[in-house]
Amino acid sequence: MDGRKTAFYAYPGAPTEIAQTIRAAIAGFNAASTTHNLQGWERNDISGIPLTEPIFLKISAGDFLAADVT
């Protein structure tokens, strides 16, 4: 990475309005932050790999976890 601390942000994919809002917030945060980088779960949706495996790895490797559990 670029020296910034990493974090994993978990959030629901539906309703789409919530997911779109959180994706936009992550993008805005990453553009403005010089100290942290947030990654959402959708970046880990890679064909052929179980979705949970890269998510658990990102959670373990990250400096912190943020989650919307509504």
C-alpha positions as CSV (number, residue, x, y, z in Angstrom):
1,M,0.0,0.0,0.0
2,D,1.1,3.6,0.4
3,G,1.9,3.7,4.1
4,R,-1.7,4.5,5.1
5,K,-3.3,2.3,7.8
6,T,-5.9,0.0,6.2
7,A,-9.3,-0.8,7.4
8,F,-12.1,-3.1,6.2
9,Y,-15.6,-1.6,6.0
10,A,-18.5,-4.1,6.1
11,Y,-21.9,-3.1,5.0
12,P,-25.1,-4.5,3.5
13,G,-25.5,-4.7,-0.2
14,A,-29.2,-4.0,0.0
15,P,-31.0,-1.8,0.0
16,T,-29.0,-0.4,-2.8
17,E,-29.3,3.2,-1.5
18,I,-27.4,2.3,1.6
19,A,-24.7,0.5,-0.2
20,Q,-24.3,3.3,-2.8
21,T,-24.1,5.9,0.0
22,I,-21.5,3.9,1.9
23,R,-19.4,3.3,-1.3
24,A,-19.5,7.0,-2.0
25,A,-18.4,7.8,1.6
26,I,-15.5,5.3,1.3
27,A,-14.4,6.9,-1.9
28,G,-14.6,10.4,-0.4
29,F,-12.8,9.3,2.7
30,N,-10.0,7.6,0.8
31,A,-9.6,10.7,-1.4
32,A,-9.2,13.0,1.6
33,S,-7.3,10.8,4.0
34,T,-3.6,10.8,4.1
35,T,-3.5,8.3,7.1
36,H,-6.1,5.7,6.4
37,N,-7.5,3.6,3.5
38,L,-10.9,2.0,3.7
39,Q,-11.8,-1.0,1.6
40,G,-15.3,-2.3,1.2
41,W,-16.3,-5.9,0.9
42,E,-17.3,-5.6,-2.8
43,R,-13.7,-5.2,-3.8
44,N,-13.2,-8.8,-2.6
45,D,-15.9,-10.3,-4.8
46,I,-13.5,-12.1,-7.1
47,S,-14.8,-14.8,-9.4
48,G,-13.7,-18.3,-8.4
49,I,-12.8,-17.5,-4.8
50,P,-15.3,-17.9,-1.9
51,L,-16.4,-14.4,-0.9
52,T,-15.7,-14.9,2.8
53,E,-12.1,-15.9,2.5
54,P,-10.7,-12.6,1.3
55,I,-13.0,-10.7,3.6
56,F,-11.7,-12.6,6.7
57,L,-8.1,-12.0,5.5
58,K,-8.8,-8.2,5.1
59,I,-10.4,-8.1,8.6
60,S,-7.4,-9.9,10.1
61,A,-4.8,-7.8,8.3
62,G,-6.4,-4.5,8.8
63,D,-5.7,-1.9,11.5
64,F,-9.4,-1.7,12.3
65,L,-12.8,-2.8,11.2
66,A,-15.8,-0.6,10.6
67,A,-19.2,-2.1,10.0
68,D,-22.8,-1.1,9.4
69,V,-24.9,-3.8,11.1
70,T,-28.3,-2.2,10.6
